[in-house]
Amino acid sequence: MKDNIQNYKTENEPENKSTRREFLKSAALGAGLLLGGEQIVFAQFQQRGRGPGQGGRGRRGVLSVASDNPSILLQRNRCNECGRCVEFCRTTTTVYGQSVPPGEDACIYCGQCTFSCRRNAIIEQYHYQAVARAIADKDKIVIASTAPAIRVALGEMYRLAPGTDVEGKIIGSLKQLGVNHVLDTTFSADLTIMEEASELLRRLEKNDAKNLPMFTSCCPAWVRFATLFYPDLLPKISTAKSPIMMQGALVKTWFAQKTGIEPGKIVHVALAPCTAKKAEILLPGMNAAGVSRKNPEMRDVDVALTCRELSYLINDGKVDFPQAQDAQYDSLMGTGSGAGMIFGNTGGVMEAALRMAYKLSNDKNPPDEFFDLRPVRGLDGVRQANVDLGKRKLNVAVVNGIGGARPFIESIQSGVWKFDFVEVMACSGGCIGGGGQPNNSIIDATRLKQLRLDALYKRDASQEIRLSCDNPQIKTIYDEFLGKPLSKKAEELLHVTLSSGQ
C-alpha cells in the first residue's frame, strides 16, 4: 500500500456484500434520503468536465466535477439535472460562474453540494476501504486522529440525537476495527492556537499593513477560495497549518520518535467533518515530516475520511456502533483543552486564539468574559467585536459561511472596514456544518447546527483546562521537541507559506 492518497482507488461500495445493506442504510441516512434498501445503487462514474462555472442552463444543469477532483465525485447516471447543486454553488458559496486562473478548476472542495443533491449524485471521494486494507496489513501501523466536530455529529448516522457526544464510542469502534493508535486532533488544535496567537502578536507589533488584518488559515476551503479569487490576500492569511496538518507532521516525527515506530510504516488517517481535507493533505508543504527525514514522498497525512465515511468504515467492519464500548485516547497526543475543542465551531478559532493572545500579552489568565466570548459566538453571517487585550485593543470579525466573504473582503479592500484579526469558515456553523458531516434532513438546518455548536461549547465549559498553553502535553512538546512557538523547528513543521499556485 502506498503512502500517498493519490495512489488509492476510489471505491463506492463495500467489497463485502454481506455488509452492503448496512452501508446503503448509513449512506442513505447521510445523504438525507428515505431508505430504499437494495434499490439504492452507487455507480462508479467520473466525468472530466468543464469547470463548475460552466455547463448550467438557468435553474437546471449540473456541476461538472473534474475526474481528478480530490474531494468530491459526480455520479452522472444518478443526476436528473435538477440544478440544485448549481444554484447552491452560485448563490450560497458564490463560486459557480466566477472566473478562475487558467488551468484551475472552479471548486473550493467544500462539499456543501453533497447536501443540496437529493439523489446522492454528488458524494465525497470514498477512501474508507483503503483504510480497511491498511488495518488488515500487518506491516502497517494505522494511526487515526479525530477532529472535535465529528464527535458531536457521528451519532446522527445511527439515529442518535443531534449534538450527542460519542467520543468514547468513536475511539472504542476504531480500536475494535484494529486501528493501532487513536489520537485527538484537539491536541494539535491547541498547538495551532499557540502558533497562530503568537503569529498574530508578532504581526501586530510590526504593524505592517501588508500583513494585516491576519486571517485564519485552518479552513482549507476558505484558503482555496482566497487562492482562486483573492490571491492578493494570501500574505494576510496566517502561515499556521490547520490542526490536522500539524497533527500529521508530529505523528511522523515526535510521536514516532517517542513510541519507536518507523515513520515509513505509519498510515496516518485524519477523521474530519470536511471534504476539503482530502485536497489539503495533498498540497505542497504538507510533507514536512518527510522533508525532515529526507523522504519528501512521505505525506504527513495519508488519508482523510469524512464523518460519513467513518460510519461506512465502522459498518463495513461489522461494529455495532451504538453498543460499542467506550474507550479513551492514547496518552500521547490524546489530550486537548476546552479552547482546542471549540475549534469546530464558527467563532471558536477566534475565541481560542484571543484567550491565548491575552495570556501571551499580559502573562496572566484572561478575564472570565474570554471564556464565554459572546460577541464572536452565534450563526450570524458576519460578527464583529472590539476586544480589549489589556495592552492593546483589537477589532476582530468572524465570517460564517463563504458566501459572506466576498462583500466582507471587498469592504476591507475599499477601506470601509478595518480589522486586526479575521476568522473565516467556508461552511455555515464552521466545522460542525462541514461538507462531510451527516445530512440530517429531519431537523431544521439552523437548529441542527446550533445543537452541535452547543455540544462543543458545553465540553469547553466542563473542561478543567481551557487555555491551550495549560495543556500539559503542549508544554511537553515545546520543552522536548519544538522549543517555543515560531521557533525554527516549529516554522519548518507547523507553518507553510501560501502561494497562488496552491
KOLTOR-322250 format. One record per residue (C-alpha): residue number from 1; x, z, y. Coordinates in steps of 0.05 Angstrom, whole numbers. Layout:
REM residues N
SITE | seq | xx | zz | yy
SITE | NUM | X | Z | Y
...
END
This chain:
REM residues 502
SITE | seq | xx | zz | yy
SITE | 1 | 0 | 0 | 0
SITE | 2 | 27 | -19 | 68
SITE | 3 | 32 | 30 | 125
SITE | 4 | 4 | -18 | 177
SITE | 5 | -71 | -24 | 180
SITE | 6 | -64 | -98 | 196
SITE | 7 | -48 | -108 | 123
SITE | 8 | -112 | -75 | 98
SITE | 9 | -170 | -117 | 76
SITE | 10 | -236 | -102 | 110
SITE | 11 | -289 | -89 | 58
SITE | 12 | -363 | -77 | 68
SITE | 13 | -389 | -50 | 1
SITE | 14 | -364 | 5 | -46
SITE | 15 | -325 | -21 | -106
SITE | 16 | -360 | 30 | -150
SITE | 17 | -430 | 1 | -158
SITE | 18 | -457 | 68 | -182
SITE | 19 | -449 | 95 | -112
SITE | 20 | -478 | 34 | -78
SITE | 21 | -546 | 65 | -66
SITE | 22 | -515 | 127 | -33
SITE | 23 | -472 | 81 | 10
SITE | 24 | -532 | 40 | 31
SITE | 25 | -573 | 101 | 49
SITE | 26 | -518 | 130 | 92
SITE | 27 | -503 | 63 | 124
SITE | 28 | -577 | 52 | 139
SITE | 29 | -583 | 121 | 170
SITE | 30 | -520 | 110 | 210
SITE | 31 | -549 | 45 | 237
SITE | 32 | -615 | 77 | 254
SITE | 33 | -653 | 33 | 205
SITE | 34 | -711 | 50 | 159
SITE | 35 | -684 | 58 | 89
SITE | 36 | -694 | -6 | 49
SITE | 37 | -657 | 14 | -14
SITE | 38 | -627 | -45 | -51
SITE | 39 | -654 | -95 | -1
SITE | 40 | -601 | -76 | 49
SITE | 41 | -541 | -121 | 34
SITE | 42 | -475 | -122 | 72
SITE | 43 | -446 | -192 | 71
SITE | 44 | -372 | -205 | 83
SITE | 45 | -373 | -253 | 141
SITE | 46 | -328 | -262 | 200
SITE | 47 | -332 | -315 | 254
SITE | 48 | -277 | -333 | 302
SITE | 49 | -318 | -349 | 363
SITE | 50 | -316 | -354 | 437
SITE | 51 | -307 | -291 | 476
SITE | 52 | -367 | -246 | 488
SITE | 53 | -370 | -274 | 558
SITE | 54 | -398 | -339 | 530
SITE | 55 | -449 | -362 | 480
SITE | 56 | -513 | -326 | 501
SITE | 57 | -577 | -361 | 521
SITE | 58 | -615 | -318 | 571
SITE | 59 | -641 | -257 | 534
SITE | 60 | -627 | -289 | 467
SITE | 61 | -559 | -300 | 436
SITE | 62 | -505 | -261 | 400
SITE | 63 | -437 | -234 | 418
SITE | 64 | -385 | -280 | 388
SITE | 65 | -339 | -229 | 356
SITE | 66 | -269 | -256 | 342
SITE | 67 | -248 | -253 | 270
SITE | 68 | -186 | -214 | 289
SITE | 69 | -224 | -162 | 329
SITE | 70 | -193 | -97 | 303
SITE | 71 | -254 | -54 | 316
SITE | 72 | -320 | -90 | 302
SITE | 73 | -346 | -143 | 255
SITE | 74 | -404 | -192 | 263
SITE | 75 | -444 | -206 | 200
SITE | 76 | -472 | -271 | 226
SITE | 77 | -521 | -281 | 169
SITE | 78 | -557 | -217 | 187
SITE | 79 | -565 | -236 | 260
SITE | 80 | -631 | -264 | 287
SITE | 81 | -602 | -275 | 358
SITE | 82 | -649 | -226 | 390
SITE | 83 | -599 | -218 | 447
SITE | 84 | -600 | -142 | 448
SITE | 85 | -524 | -138 | 439
SITE | 86 | -513 | -189 | 494
SITE | 87 | -560 | -154 | 542
SITE | 88 | -527 | -86 | 528
SITE | 89 | -457 | -113 | 537
SITE | 90 | -478 | -148 | 602
SITE | 91 | -518 | -93 | 635
SITE | 92 | -492 | -27 | 606
SITE | 93 | -418 | -39 | 592
SITE | 94 | -413 | -95 | 645
SITE | 95 | -365 | -134 | 601
SITE | 96 | -405 | -194 | 578
SITE | 97 | -398 | -254 | 624
SITE | 98 | -338 | -226 | 661
SITE | 99 | -274 | -267 | 668
SITE | 100 | -213 | -243 | 629
SITE | 101 | -140 | -263 | 629
SITE | 102 | -123 | -326 | 589
SITE | 103 | -116 | -313 | 515
SITE | 104 | -154 | -247 | 518
SITE | 105 | -218 | -230 | 482
SITE | 106 | -272 | -202 | 527
SITE | 107 | -284 | -140 | 486
SITE | 108 | -264 | -68 | 501
SITE | 109 | -275 | -47 | 428
SITE | 110 | -323 | 9 | 448
SITE | 111 | -371 | -7 | 391
SITE | 112 | -433 | 10 | 431
SITE | 113 | -462 | -57 | 410
SITE | 114 | -468 | -28 | 339
SITE | 115 | -523 | 17 | 367
SITE | 116 | -561 | -39 | 401
SITE | 117 | -565 | -81 | 337
SITE | 118 | -627 | -66 | 296
SITE | 119 | -607 | -110 | 238
SITE | 120 | -538 | -80 | 225
SITE | 121 | -507 | -147 | 240
SITE | 122 | -452 | -115 | 283
SITE | 123 | -414 | -60 | 248
SITE | 124 | -346 | -28 | 253
SITE | 125 | -289 | -58 | 213
SITE | 126 | -290 | -17 | 149
SITE | 127 | -225 | 14 | 125
SITE | 128 | -250 | 74 | 86
SITE | 129 | -236 | 41 | 19
SITE | 130 | -163 | 34 | 38
SITE | 131 | -162 | 109 | 48
SITE | 132 | -194 | 119 | -21
SITE | 133 | -139 | 77 | -52
SITE | 134 | -85 | 116 | -15
SITE | 135 | -114 | 181 | -41
SITE | 136 | -110 | 153 | -112
SITE | 137 | -38 | 131 | -102
SITE | 138 | 6 | 188 | -127
SITE | 139 | 65 | 161 | -87
SITE | 140 | 28 | 172 | -22
SITE | 141 | 15 | 235 | 18
SITE | 142 | -52 | 228 | 54
SITE | 143 | -59 | 269 | 117
SITE | 144 | -125 | 269 | 154
SITE | 145 | -134 | 292 | 226
SITE | 146 | -205 | 306 | 251
SITE | 147 | -228 | 297 | 323
SITE | 148 | -272 | 350 | 356
SITE | 149 | -333 | 305 | 366
SITE | 150 | -344 | 286 | 293
SITE | 151 | -356 | 359 | 272
SITE | 152 | -419 | 363 | 313
SITE | 153 | -446 | 295 | 291
SITE | 154 | -428 | 280 | 218
SITE | 155 | -484 | 326 | 194
SITE | 156 | -535 | 277 | 222
SITE | 157 | -514 | 228 | 167
SITE | 158 | -542 | 280 | 119
SITE | 159 | -604 | 296 | 159
SITE | 160 | -577 | 360 | 188
SITE | 161 | -599 | 378 | 259
SITE | 162 | -560 | 344 | 315
SITE | 163 | -504 | 388 | 340
SITE | 164 | -496 | 425 | 274
SITE | 165 | -423 | 445 | 268
SITE | 166 | -399 | 421 | 200
SITE | 167 | -325 | 431 | 210
SITE | 168 | -316 | 472 | 146
SITE | 169 | -354 | 422 | 103
SITE | 170 | -313 | 364 | 130
SITE | 171 | -249 | 399 | 110
SITE | 172 | -277 | 420 | 43
SITE | 173 | -302 | 350 | 28
SITE | 174 | -235 | 318 | 46
SITE | 175 | -198 | 367 | 1
SITE | 176 | -247 | 354 | -55
SITE | 177 | -233 | 280 | -47
SITE | 178 | -159 | 294 | -57
SITE | 179 | -132 | 290 | 15
SITE | 180 | -66 | 327 | 14
SITE | 181 | -68 | 358 | 84
SITE | 182 | -125 | 365 | 134
SITE | 183 | -105 | 377 | 207
SITE | 184 | -143 | 390 | 271
SITE | 185 | -136 | 339 | 327
SITE | 186 | -157 | 395 | 374
SITE | 187 | -84 | 418 | 367
SITE | 188 | -59 | 353 | 398
SITE | 189 | -115 | 355 | 449
SITE | 190 | -82 | 419 | 473
SITE | 191 | -16 | 382 | 474
SITE | 192 | -47 | 325 | 514
SITE | 193 | -73 | 376 | 565
SITE | 194 | -3 | 406 | 572
SITE | 195 | 28 | 338 | 585
SITE | 196 | -28 | 310 | 628
SITE | 197 | -36 | 371 | 673
SITE | 198 | 40 | 372 | 683
SITE | 199 | 39 | 298 | 700
SITE | 200 | -18 | 308 | 749
SITE | 201 | 20 | 363 | 786
SITE | 202 | 83 | 320 | 788
SITE | 203 | 45 | 261 | 818
SITE | 204 | 12 | 306 | 869
SITE | 205 | 79 | 334 | 890
SITE | 206 | 107 | 264 | 901
SITE | 207 | 43 | 246 | 939
SITE | 208 | 54 | 172 | 923
SITE | 209 | -9 | 132 | 939
SITE | 210 | 11 | 80 | 887
SITE | 211 | 3 | 132 | 832
SITE | 212 | -59 | 168 | 858
SITE | 213 | -113 | 183 | 841
SITE | 214 | -89 | 196 | 770
SITE | 215 | -138 | 170 | 718
SITE | 216 | -144 | 200 | 649
SITE | 217 | -117 | 159 | 590
SITE | 218 | -148 | 188 | 527
SITE | 219 | -205 | 137 | 521
SITE | 220 | -176 | 71 | 493
SITE | 221 | -239 | 31 | 511
SITE | 222 | -231 | 53 | 584
SITE | 223 | -156 | 35 | 583
SITE | 224 | -174 | -33 | 554
SITE | 225 | -227 | -43 | 607
SITE | 226 | -177 | -28 | 662
SITE | 227 | -126 | -74 | 629
SITE | 228 | -174 | -132 | 627
SITE | 229 | -209 | -124 | 694
SITE | 230 | -168 | -79 | 739
SITE | 231 | -94 | -86 | 719
SITE | 232 | -72 | -61 | 788
SITE | 233 | -99 | 7 | 766
SITE | 234 | -52 | 14 | 707
SITE | 235 | 2 | 52 | 745
SITE | 236 | -51 | 103 | 764
SITE | 237 | -71 | 117 | 692
SITE | 238 | -36 | 177 | 660
SITE | 239 | 21 | 158 | 613
SITE | 240 | -1 | 214 | 565
SITE | 241 | -23 | 186 | 499
SITE | 242 | -91 | 204 | 471
SITE | 243 | -94 | 265 | 425
SITE | 244 | -100 | 222 | 363
SITE | 245 | -36 | 184 | 380
SITE | 246 | 2 | 247 | 398
SITE | 247 | -21 | 276 | 332
SITE | 248 | 5 | 215 | 295
SITE | 249 | 74 | 217 | 328
SITE | 250 | 82 | 290 | 310
SITE | 251 | 55 | 285 | 239
SITE | 252 | 111 | 237 | 221
SITE | 253 | 164 | 277 | 258
SITE | 254 | 154 | 352 | 268
SITE | 255 | 102 | 362 | 213
SITE | 256 | 142 | 321 | 163
SITE | 257 | 205 | 359 | 181
SITE | 258 | 171 | 427 | 174
SITE | 259 | 139 | 410 | 107
SITE | 260 | 196 | 370 | 77
SITE | 261 | 153 | 307 | 68
SITE | 262 | 186 | 239 | 72
SITE | 263 | 151 | 205 | 132
SITE | 264 | 151 | 138 | 96
SITE | 265 | 105 | 167 | 43
SITE | 266 | 53 | 192 | 93
SITE | 267 | -12 | 155 | 103
SITE | 268 | -40 | 187 | 167
SITE | 269 | -115 | 178 | 175
SITE | 270 | -149 | 193 | 242
SITE | 271 | -223 | 212 | 235
SITE | 272 | -254 | 195 | 301
SITE | 273 | -321 | 182 | 336
SITE | 274 | -293 | 118 | 364
SITE | 275 | -286 | 45 | 341
SITE | 276 | -234 | 32 | 396
SITE | 277 | -186 | 78 | 359
SITE | 278 | -179 | 22 | 308
SITE | 279 | -149 | -21 | 363
SITE | 280 | -110 | 35 | 396
SITE | 281 | -68 | 51 | 334
SITE | 282 | -41 | -20 | 335
SITE | 283 | -19 | -21 | 408
SITE | 284 | 54 | -26 | 430
SITE | 285 | 86 | 42 | 434
SITE | 286 | 42 | 74 | 381
SITE | 287 | 100 | 75 | 333
SITE | 288 | 142 | 128 | 367
SITE | 289 | 157 | 166 | 303
SITE | 290 | 182 | 102 | 271
SITE | 291 | 225 | 84 | 330
SITE | 292 | 256 | 153 | 330
SITE | 293 | 273 | 143 | 256
SITE | 294 | 297 | 71 | 266
SITE | 295 | 238 | 44 | 228
SITE | 296 | 194 | 12 | 282
SITE | 297 | 147 | -19 | 230
SITE | 298 | 121 | 50 | 213
SITE | 299 | 59 | 65 | 254
SITE | 300 | 42 | 135 | 278
SITE | 301 | -29 | 129 | 252
SITE | 302 | -41 | 84 | 193
SITE | 303 | -117 | 83 | 190
SITE | 304 | -173 | 102 | 238
SITE | 305 | -241 | 116 | 208
SITE | 306 | -305 | 126 | 247
SITE | 307 | -352 | 185 | 236
SITE | 308 | -399 | 138 | 199
SITE | 309 | -343 | 112 | 154
SITE | 310 | -324 | 184 | 137
SITE | 311 | -394 | 192 | 107
SITE | 312 | -384 | 128 | 67
SITE | 313 | -318 | 154 | 41
SITE | 314 | -349 | 221 | 22
SITE | 315 | -409 | 187 | -12
SITE | 316 | -365 | 137 | -49
SITE | 317 | -325 | 196 | -75
SITE | 318 | -388 | 228 | -102
SITE | 319 | -380 | 290 | -59
SITE | 320 | -445 | 326 | -44
SITE | 321 | -431 | 339 | 30
SITE | 322 | -489 | 388 | 45
SITE | 323 | -467 | 430 | -15
SITE | 324 | -392 | 424 | -3
SITE | 325 | -355 | 489 | 1
SITE | 326 | -327 | 505 | 70
SITE | 327 | -252 | 504 | 76
SITE | 328 | -200 | 515 | 132
SITE | 329 | -149 | 470 | 165
SITE | 330 | -76 | 473 | 145
SITE | 331 | -39 | 528 | 180
SITE | 332 | 8 | 478 | 215
SITE | 333 | -25 | 434 | 267
SITE | 334 | -91 | 465 | 248
SITE | 335 | -105 | 508 | 309
SITE | 336 | -136 | 488 | 375
SITE | 337 | -161 | 524 | 437
SITE | 338 | -230 | 520 | 468
SITE | 339 | -201 | 474 | 520
SITE | 340 | -180 | 425 | 466
SITE | 341 | -248 | 429 | 434
SITE | 342 | -286 | 404 | 496
SITE | 343 | -243 | 342 | 498
SITE | 344 | -301 | 309 | 460
SITE | 345 | -348 | 317 | 520
SITE | 346 | -354 | 277 | 584
SITE | 347 | -320 | 321 | 636
SITE | 348 | -285 | 361 | 582
SITE | 349 | -217 | 330 | 593
SITE | 350 | -223 | 343 | 667
SITE | 351 | -244 | 416 | 657
SITE | 352 | -189 | 430 | 607
SITE | 353 | -136 | 398 | 650
SITE | 354 | -158 | 436 | 712
SITE | 355 | -154 | 502 | 675
SITE | 356 | -82 | 484 | 656
SITE | 357 | -64 | 458 | 725
SITE | 358 | -86 | 523 | 756
SITE | 359 | -44 | 563 | 707
SITE | 360 | 17 | 520 | 719
SITE | 361 | 8 | 522 | 795
SITE | 362 | -3 | 597 | 802
SITE | 363 | 29 | 627 | 740
SITE | 364 | -35 | 664 | 724
SITE | 365 | -100 | 651 | 689
SITE | 366 | -153 | 613 | 728
SITE | 367 | -216 | 648 | 754
SITE | 368 | -277 | 653 | 710
SITE | 369 | -311 | 592 | 740
SITE | 370 | -256 | 547 | 710
SITE | 371 | -284 | 565 | 641
SITE | 372 | -353 | 541 | 658
SITE | 373 | -339 | 486 | 709
SITE | 374 | -410 | 465 | 723
SITE | 375 | -394 | 410 | 775
SITE | 376 | -359 | 367 | 722
SITE | 377 | -409 | 380 | 666
SITE | 378 | -471 | 340 | 651
SITE | 379 | -493 | 269 | 636
SITE | 380 | -497 | 240 | 707
SITE | 381 | -462 | 173 | 714
SITE | 382 | -412 | 198 | 766
SITE | 383 | -399 | 271 | 783
SITE | 384 | -355 | 295 | 840
SITE | 385 | -326 | 363 | 855
SITE | 386 | -277 | 398 | 901
SITE | 387 | -234 | 445 | 861
SITE | 388 | -190 | 500 | 891
SITE | 389 | -125 | 507 | 852
SITE | 390 | -101 | 562 | 898
SITE | 391 | -40 | 526 | 926
SITE | 392 | -79 | 461 | 936
SITE | 393 | -150 | 434 | 934
SITE | 394 | -167 | 373 | 893
SITE | 395 | -222 | 323 | 899
SITE | 396 | -240 | 302 | 828
SITE | 397 | -291 | 257 | 795
SITE | 398 | -318 | 244 | 725
SITE | 399 | -345 | 175 | 707
SITE | 400 | -392 | 179 | 647
SITE | 401 | -400 | 111 | 616
SITE | 402 | -361 | 48 | 631
SITE | 403 | -420 | 16 | 667
SITE | 404 | -407 | 62 | 726
SITE | 405 | -334 | 46 | 730
SITE | 406 | -338 | -19 | 769
SITE | 407 | -374 | 7 | 832
SITE | 408 | -333 | 71 | 829
SITE | 409 | -266 | 35 | 825
SITE | 410 | -286 | -14 | 880
SITE | 411 | -307 | 44 | 925
SITE | 412 | -237 | 74 | 917
SITE | 413 | -203 | 7 | 929
SITE | 414 | -244 | -4 | 992
SITE | 415 | -227 | 66 | 1018
SITE | 416 | -298 | 93 | 1015
SITE | 417 | -278 | 150 | 969
SITE | 418 | -212 | 186 | 960
SITE | 419 | -196 | 226 | 897
SITE | 420 | -137 | 261 | 867
SITE | 421 | -158 | 262 | 794
SITE | 422 | -210 | 220 | 756
SITE | 423 | -235 | 223 | 685
SITE | 424 | -267 | 160 | 655
SITE | 425 | -301 | 157 | 588
SITE | 426 | -327 | 89 | 565
SITE | 427 | -383 | 117 | 523
SITE | 428 | -441 | 156 | 552
SITE | 429 | -431 | 230 | 537
SITE | 430 | -358 | 220 | 523
SITE | 431 | -332 | 220 | 451
SITE | 432 | -395 | 254 | 426
SITE | 433 | -430 | 188 | 442
SITE | 434 | -375 | 144 | 414
SITE | 435 | -389 | 77 | 382
SITE | 436 | -371 | 104 | 313
SITE | 437 | -419 | 163 | 314
SITE | 438 | -485 | 165 | 275
SITE | 439 | -541 | 127 | 309
SITE | 440 | -598 | 177 | 304
SITE | 441 | -660 | 137 | 321
SITE | 442 | -709 | 195 | 311
SITE | 443 | -689 | 233 | 373
SITE | 444 | -683 | 213 | 446
SITE | 445 | -612 | 189 | 460
SITE | 446 | -602 | 235 | 520
SITE | 447 | -627 | 295 | 482
SITE | 448 | -582 | 277 | 423
SITE | 449 | -520 | 274 | 467
SITE | 450 | -538 | 340 | 501
SITE | 451 | -544 | 375 | 434
SITE | 452 | -475 | 351 | 414
SITE | 453 | -446 | 369 | 482
SITE | 454 | -476 | 439 | 478
SITE | 455 | -447 | 450 | 409
SITE | 456 | -376 | 437 | 433
SITE | 457 | -385 | 479 | 496
SITE | 458 | -412 | 535 | 451
SITE | 459 | -349 | 530 | 408
SITE | 460 | -306 | 534 | 471
SITE | 461 | -343 | 595 | 497
SITE | 462 | -335 | 631 | 430
SITE | 463 | -260 | 619 | 424
SITE | 464 | -211 | 675 | 437
SITE | 465 | -161 | 624 | 463
SITE | 466 | -189 | 579 | 518
SITE | 467 | -125 | 556 | 552
SITE | 468 | -81 | 504 | 518
SITE | 469 | -17 | 540 | 535
SITE | 470 | -41 | 602 | 498
SITE | 471 | -47 | 565 | 432
SITE | 472 | 10 | 597 | 391
SITE | 473 | 25 | 531 | 355
SITE | 474 | 32 | 496 | 422
SITE | 475 | 83 | 548 | 443
SITE | 476 | 119 | 539 | 377
SITE | 477 | 124 | 463 | 380
SITE | 478 | 153 | 466 | 451
SITE | 479 | 202 | 521 | 431
SITE | 480 | 225 | 488 | 367
SITE | 481 | 219 | 414 | 380
SITE | 482 | 195 | 386 | 447
SITE | 483 | 229 | 434 | 496
SITE | 484 | 178 | 432 | 552
SITE | 485 | 124 | 386 | 579
SITE | 486 | 151 | 320 | 605
SITE | 487 | 218 | 332 | 571
SITE | 488 | 258 | 271 | 547
SITE | 489 | 233 | 281 | 475
SITE | 490 | 161 | 292 | 499
SITE | 491 | 165 | 228 | 540
SITE | 492 | 191 | 189 | 480
SITE | 493 | 139 | 214 | 431
SITE | 494 | 78 | 232 | 472
SITE | 495 | 77 | 183 | 531
SITE | 496 | 71 | 107 | 538
SITE | 497 | 77 | 61 | 598
SITE | 498 | 16 | 16 | 603
SITE | 499 | 23 | -57 | 618
SITE | 500 | -25 | -115 | 627
SITE | 501 | -4 | -143 | 560
SITE | 502 | -38 | -86 | 523
END
